[in-house]
Amino acid sequence: ISDCVLLIETTTGLQGCYGDDVHHRIDEESTALAKTFFDQGMGFDEVRPLILDKIREGRAMANCDAGYWVFGVRPGFLPHLDIQEFNVAEGAHAMIMSDGLYRLVEMFGKYDDASLLEAAKTKGLRALYDELRDIETADHMGHQYARLKQFDDVSAQLLRF
């Protein structure tokens, strides 16, 4: 699932799958580099050109043996497909989301896995999207939460079994 996250209610409790470790390491390195410029008072428009080579270097590692695998139809992907089985009860939920939405947990600390899934079930995905965008807008220069762009892609699916 590359940089996406899956949360799933199983018969033994909440399980999470958090994407590829290599991909996360690359993002952390790029973010650390960006933070050095944010700490100097720069904003996204100034920082991005300064770190673009580092970002491109990380993206070039997608779907290659030395890097990380992203689900797709490219030749050579199938041997890297990881299949997992989960036991779920009727009425259980799962949510798969982009790392952009998971910022609510990982970066902004507004939820943990359980409370994020519960909020999705009770408030809905649109409310989580709005909450996320409000936080990102309030930190429009990236000084409170160093990241590679002000607004990341945000997508999610909430499933009920």
C-alpha positions in Angstrom: 0.0 0.0 0.0 3.1 2.2 -0.4 2.4 5.4 1.5 -1.2 4.5 2.4 -2.6 3.2 5.7 -5.1 0.5 6.3 -7.0 0.3 9.6 -9.1 -2.8 10.1 -11.3 -4.1 12.9 -10.5 -7.8 13.3 -11.8 -10.4 15.6 -8.7 -9.9 17.7 -8.7 -6.1 17.7 -7.8 -3.1 15.6 -5.0 -3.9 13.1 -3.0 -1.4 11.1 -0.9 -1.7 8.0 1.3 1.4 7.5 2.9 1.1 4.1 6.4 0.7 3.0 9.3 1.4 5.4 11.7 2.5 2.6 9.0 5.0 1.4 8.6 6.3 4.9 12.4 6.7 5.4 12.6 8.7 2.1 9.8 11.0 3.2 11.4 11.5 6.6 14.7 12.5 5.0 13.0 14.9 2.6 10.9 16.4 5.4 14.0 16.8 7.6 15.7 18.7 4.8 12.7 20.9 4.3 12.6 21.6 8.0 16.0 23.2 7.9 14.6 25.8 5.5 11.3 26.2 7.4 13.4 26.9 10.5 15.0 29.8 8.7 11.5 31.4 8.2 10.9 30.2 4.6 7.5 29.0 3.3 6.5 26.3 0.9 7.0 28.3 -2.2 10.6 29.1 -1.3 11.4 25.6 0.2 10.1 23.3 -2.5 12.5 24.4 -5.3 15.4 23.9 -2.8 14.4 20.3 -2.1 13.0 19.3 -5.4 16.0 17.1 -6.4 15.7 15.2 -3.1 12.0 14.6 -3.8 12.7 13.5 -7.3 15.4 11.1 -6.0 12.9 9.5 -3.7 10.2 9.2 -6.4 12.7 7.5 -8.7 12.9 4.7 -6.2 9.3 3.7 -6.8 8.7 0.2 -8.3 12.3 -0.9 -8.3 14.2 -3.5 -6.2 16.4 -1.0 -4.5 13.4 1.1 -3.5 9.7 0.5 -2.7 6.8 -1.0 -4.5 3.6 0.9 -5.3 0.5 -1.1 -6.3 0.1 -0.9 -10.1 0.1 -2.7 -13.4 3.7 -2.2 -14.2 5.8 -5.2 -15.3 7.6 -6.8 -12.4 5.1 -5.7 -9.7 3.3 -9.0 -9.1 6.2 -10.8 -7.2 6.2 -7.9 -4.7 2.5 -8.1 -3.9 2.0 -8.8 -0.2 -1.3 -10.5 0.6 -2.6 -10.6 4.1 -5.7 -12.2 5.5 -7.8 -10.7 8.4 -10.6 -12.3 10.3 -13.4 -9.8 10.7 -16.9 -10.1 12.2 -20.0 -8.9 10.4 -20.4 -5.2 11.0 -16.7 -4.6 11.4 -15.1 -1.6 9.6 -11.9 -1.0 7.7 -10.5 2.3 6.4 -7.8 2.7 3.7 -6.5 6.2 3.4 -3.7 8.1 1.8 -0.9 9.4 3.9 -2.4 12.9 3.5 -5.4 11.9 5.7 -3.3 9.9 8.1 -1.5 13.2 8.8 -4.3 13.7 11.4 -2.6 10.9 13.4 1.0 10.9 12.4 1.8 14.5 12.0 -0.9 16.6 13.7 -1.6 14.2 16.7 -5.3 14.9 16.6 -6.2 11.2 16.7 -4.8 7.8 17.3 -5.7 4.9 15.0 -8.8 3.8 17.1 -10.2 7.3 17.5 -9.6 8.2 13.8 -11.5 5.1 12.7 -14.3 5.9 15.2 -14.4 9.5 13.9 -14.8 8.3 10.4 -17.7 6.1 11.4 -19.5 8.8 13.5 -18.6 12.1 11.9 -17.9 10.9 8.3 -14.9 11.2 6.0 -15.9 14.7 4.9 -15.7 16.1 8.4 -12.2 14.6 8.8 -11.2 16.1 5.4 -12.4 19.5 6.6 -10.6 19.2 9.9 -7.4 18.3 8.1 -7.6 21.2 5.7 -8.3 23.6 8.5 -5.1 22.6 10.3 -3.1 22.8 7.0 -4.5 26.2 6.2 -3.8 27.5 9.7 -0.1 26.4 9.2 0.2 27.9 5.7 3.9 28.4 6.0 4.8 24.9 7.4 6.5 26.3 10.5 4.4 24.4 13.0 4.3 21.1 11.1 7.2 20.7 8.7 6.0 18.9 5.6 6.7 18.7 1.8 3.6 20.6 0.7 0.9 22.6 2.4 -1.9 20.4 1.1 -1.2 16.7 0.5 -3.5 14.4 -1.4 -6.4 13.2 0.7 -8.4 10.1 -0.1 -10.1 7.4 2.0 -12.6 4.6 1.8 -14.5 3.4 4.8 -15.8 -0.1 4.5 -18.3 -2.1 6.5 -18.3 -5.9 6.4 
